[in-house]
Amino acid sequence: MSAGESDSRLAVAEFLKYAEDEKRLSPHTVDAYRRDLETFADFLDQHRGAGWIWDEVDRLDIRSWLGALRSAGRADSTLRRRLSTVRALFSFLYRTDRTAANPARGIRTPRSVSKLPPYLTRAQADNLFERLDELSAMPYDLDEPARIRRARNRAIVELFYSSGLRLSELHALDLDAVDLRERTLRARGKGSKERIVPVGSNALAAITSYLELSDRARSDARPGTRSEDSAGGPLFVTTTGRRLSRRQIQRVVQGLLEGVAGAEGLSPHALRHSFATHLLDEGADLMAVRDLLGHASLSTTRVYTHTSKERLLEAYRKAVRLERKFGRRSGWTLYHLGSLLHDLGDLAKAEGALEEALQVDENLADAHYELGLVLHKQQKSDRAVRALDRAVQLDPANPQPDTVVVEERRAR
């Protein structure tokens, strides 16, 4: 191994340690980072030859790598994730003076196809809880472990739907994270960020019933048979007192959803999606739902707003007002506002929002592209071509603007 290669691998190891220790990212995220960077380093070994260093890597290298991945049939979602990893690496290297520039900045993210997350309709949710009621009303001729399992499984489903938890969050819940008196729980989300989440009355009743049954069973257990049985132990456990695994929780939820028409095969995450969708259907504030879900960005919550773009528009406007008030404008927030205004047909306001986004960050290729489309629709040919040319300049590997540029030039 050459000195350059050794230094490059050492820089990656330091970045991964930073991601784990300081950013407090989950082990799954750090492992994904490691795999992505190993793939990128292997590509650079072939593309640049032995002895390359990170300070020599440029935008063309990154775009060539993305092009190779696309040629190999990798999905756009994979390309977006791997580009995000490389961006995070170069941000770290630049901040720690290991590179003179950040070549990942300004590289356009492959556009995603907007897919609605799977969720239960109101009728399906009603059917699910009717099924749970029927199971709870069954005669109590089962043995005690079976009754505890039935109560536990209901509590799991009720809590997913009541509080919108991720599978990893529900799996990690301990007894002392649930405050029955205050009707809240502490969820530890991505990046080990902790948030307080309300617990609905039905979920509260189901948890209480489960705890009463399981506490009675534990009082009769032989000493030493339940190693995690303590006030800070796991909330959801097996019959032997061990924390339920994620796969076991998945099987519980999927088994109950099998009895609901049209919901067969859905995962526990569908209950989280249903929680968000039904709240927004009832007029809940998008920013409040973002906080309940533990999203870092409002744009992540945007996927749940398939029922009301107008409500989403107001949420983005509110976010922009707050950012302006505190002097912390975000080019991405303004870009998303402009994109949404474009979708709704308000071209003049979309143009204004996108131009403001580019005042904040001139290197947002997506904003240049979106602005070009808006100007094209308003027949502002000269400015449209300039915006689209700039989008191509920032990200020449992405051919999307080319057809519009050609059309505009022909019109001129």
N, C-alpha and C positions, 0 to 999 in steps of 0.2 A: 504494500500500500504506500503510495507516494505521500509526501508531506502535505501537499494541497488537499488530497483526498482525505487524509487523516484530520486536517483542520476542518474540512467541510462536515464530516461526520460528527466531530466534536461539537460544532455549532448547532447541529440538529439535536444532539443529546441535551445541550444546555437549554435550547428552546423548549423541548419536551418537559424538562424539569421545571422550567418557568411556568409552563401551562398547567402542570399538575400542582405545584407548590404555591405559586403566587396567584395565578388565575383561578385556581381551585376547580379546574374542569374535571369532569367525571373520568374514571379510568377508561370507559368506552370511547369517549372523545379523544383522549390522549392516544389510545391504541389506533384509532382511525387516522389521526395525524401521523403517527409513526408509519403506518402502511402507505399513506399517500406520499410522504416524503421519500420513502425508500423507492417507490415507483418513479418519482421525479428524478432522484439521484441516479438511478439505473439508466434513465433516458439520457441524462446529461453525460454519463460515462460514454455512451455510444455517440451522442450528438457532438460533444466537445472533445472527447478523448480524455485519457487519464491526466490527472493533475489539475483539473479545473478548481476554481474557488468561487464562493458565492458572489464576491464582488465583481466577477467577470460576467455573471449571468445577466442577460438583458431581456427586454420584452419579447424579442423575436424567439428566444429560447423557450419562453413560457408559452407563446402562441403556437410554436411548433409542437410542443408537448401536447397541448390541447387538441391540435389538429391530428396528431397521431392517435390520441385516445378516441377521437370521433371516428377516424378511419377504422379503428379496431371495433367499432360498433358500440362504444360506451354510451349510455344514456346521457341526455343533457343534465339530468339531476346529479349524475356522477361527476360530470365535468364541473358543475357549479360547486360541489362539495370539495373537489380537489383544488380548484382555483382558490376557494376560501382558505384552505390549508396553506397554500403557498403565499397568499396575501398575509396571513397571520405570521408566517415565518419571516418574510421580508420586513414586515413592520417591526418585529423583534430585532432583526439584524440591523436595521437602520437606526433604531432607537439606541442600540448598544454600540454604535459606531463600528460595526463589522462590515458594513457596506456604505459606499458613498452616496447611493441613491436607492430608491425603492422601485424596482422595475415592474412590480405587480400592480402598482397604483395606476388607475386609469384603464386597465384591461377590462374590456366589457364582459360582464357575466352572461353566459348563454341564456337566452330568454326561456323562461319556464312556461309550460302549458298550464293554464289555470284549471286545476281540477278541484271539484268540491270534495271535501273530506267526507267519508261515509258517516252517516248519522241516522238515528231513528226518527221516524216521523212521530207526530204526537200520538197517532193511533197505535203505532208499534210500541211506543213507550208505555201507553196505557195497557196494552196486551202483556207486556213484560211484567209489570207490577201486579196485574191481575193473576198472572201465573204464580208469582211469588206469594200472593195472598192465599191462593189455593194450596200451595205447598205448606204454608204455615198453618193452615187450618186442618191439615191431615191429622188423623188420630195419633195420640201420643203413645202408641204401642211400640215405638222404636226404642232401641237401647240408648243410653245416655250419649255415647260418642256420636251416634247418628243425629240426635237432636241438636247437639252442639254444632255439627257440620252444617246442618240446615240453617241454623241461626247465623252462623258465620258467613255462609255464602250469601244470604240475604243482605247482611250488613255490608259486604264487599260491593255488591251491585248498587245498593242504595247510596253508598258513599261515593262511588265513581260518578253517579248521576247528580248527586246533591252538591258536590264540591268541585267537580271538574278536574280531578287529580290525574296526573300521569300514572302509568303502571309502576314506574320506578318509585314514585312518591308514595303510592299506597303500599307498595311492598316494603318500604323502609319505615313505615309508621310504627312508633313505639307506643306503649300504653300511656306514658306520661306526655305524649304529644297531643293528646285529645283532652280538651277541657269541657266536660259534660255540663258544668254549671254555666260557663260562658257560651256554650254552643259553638265552639271554634276548635280548630286544630292547627298545629304548626307543620307545614309541609316544607321539605327541603328539596328545592328544584334543581335545575341545571346550574352548574357552577357553584353548587352548594349554597345557593341563595335561599334564605328562609323567608317564608311569608305566612301570614295568618289568614286562614280560610274559614268562612262560616260553614256550619254544618246544619242542613235542613232538619226539620222536625221528624220526618219519616226515617232519615238516616240515623238521627239521634236515638230514636226508639229502637231501631234495629241493633245498633251498637250496644245499647243498654241491655237489651234482651240477651245478646250474645255474651256479654261480659258476665251477666248474672249466671247463665248456664255454665260457662267455662270456669268461673270462679268456684262454683259448687263442685265441679268435677275435679278441679285442682286440689281442693281441700281433702279429697279422698285419695289423692295420688300418693304413691310410695315416695319417701324422701329420696332426692337425688335423681329421679327419673326425668325431671324437666329442668335442664341446665339453664334455660333462658327465662325461667319463671320468676320474674321480679317486677317491681313497679316500673322500671325502665325497660322491661323486656318487650318483645314484639307484640303488636296488637293482634295480628292474624296469624294463628299457629296451626300446626297439624295436630292430630290426636296425641302425638307424643311430645307436644310442647315446643317443637321447632318452628322457626319462622317459615311461613309458606314461601315457596320459591316463586319467582315470576311466572314460570311455566305452569305451576299449579294454579295460580290466580287466573291465568289465561284460560285454563281448562274449565275452571268454575264458571267464568263469565260466558264462554262460548257454549258450554253445556246448557245454560239457562236461555241463551239467545236462540238455540236450536229450536225451541218451542214457539218462537215468534215468527210468523210468516214474513218472508222477505228479509229477515235479519240473520239468516243462517250464514255462518262463516265470518261474521263481523268480529272484530277484536275488542278488548276493553277500551281501546282508544276511541271507538265509536261512541261510547258513553260520554267521554270527555267532549267530543264534538257535539253530541246531542245537548249536553249542558250549555255550551256556548251558543248554539243555534237557537235553542228555545228561550234563553235569556234575551237574546237580541230580538227575537220575534215578539217578545212582550215589551219591547221598547227600552231595554236596559242600555245605559250609556256604554259606548264602545270602549272608552278608556277604563271604565270600571271593570268591564269584562276582561280587558287585557291584564289588569292587576290580579284578578281572581285566577286567571290561567297561568300567571307567572311569566308572561311574555316580556322580553326586553324591549321589543319594538312594536309599535302600533301596526306596522305593515304585516307582521306575522298574524295578528288577530284579524286582519282584513279578509282572509280567506273565508271566515265564518259569515260574512255579510252578504251572502247570496240573496237575502231577502230585502235589503234596503241600501242602495247606493247613496241615497240622499242622506241617510243617517251617518253613513261612513264619511261623506263629504263634510258634514258638520263636525265630525270628530277630528278630521284632518285640519279643518280651519281652526278649531280650538287649539290643536297642538301647535300650529304655526303661530297663533296669537301668544301662547305661553312662551314659545321660544323667542319671539321678538321682545316680549316683556322683559325676559331675563338676559337678553343680549346673547343668546346662544343659538343662532339660526343653524338649521341643518339642511344641507343641500338635498339629502335623500328625502326628507319629509316634504320639502317643496316640490321635488320631482314627483313623488307619489300623488300629491295634491293636484299638480298639473296633469298627470296621467289620468286621474279620475275625472277631472273636469273635461278632458278630451273625450273620455268614454261617454260622458253625459251630454256632449255636444256643445258645451260652452267654450268655444274656441278662443274668444278674446281673453277670458279669464285664465284659460289653460296657458295661453302664450305668456301672460304676465307672470304666472307662477313658475313656469319653466325658465324664463329669463332671470327671475330672481334666484332660482336654484343654481344657475350657472354663474351668477355674481358671487355666490358663496363658494362654489367649487367649479371652476372652469373645465376641469378634466372629467366631468361626469358624461361619459359617452352616451349612456342611456338618455340623459336629458337632452343632449344635442339631437339625437335621433328622434325623440318624441317631439321636440320643437320643430324639427324639419317636417314631420308629418302634419303638425298643426298648421304651419305656415303654408304647406302645399295645399291643404284643404281651403285655405283662405286666399289662394292664388297669389301669394307673395313669393314669386318664383325665385328672385335673386337671393333673398334671405334664406329660403328653404334650401337651395343648393349649397349655400355656405354652411348651414347647420349640418346638413347631411354629409357634406365633405369632411367637416370636422369630426363627425362621428366615425367615419371610415378612417380618418387619420389617427384617431385615438385607438381604434381597434380594427386594423385592416384585415384581420383573420375572419371577421364576421361580415358576410356579404349582404346582410339584410337591407341596408340602405341603398344598395346599388341600383335596384330596379326603379326606385323612386327618383334617384338622381338622374338616371337616364331619361325617365319620363319628363322630369322638369326641364332638362336641357333640350329635349325635343320640342317642348311647348314654347321655349324661348326662340 
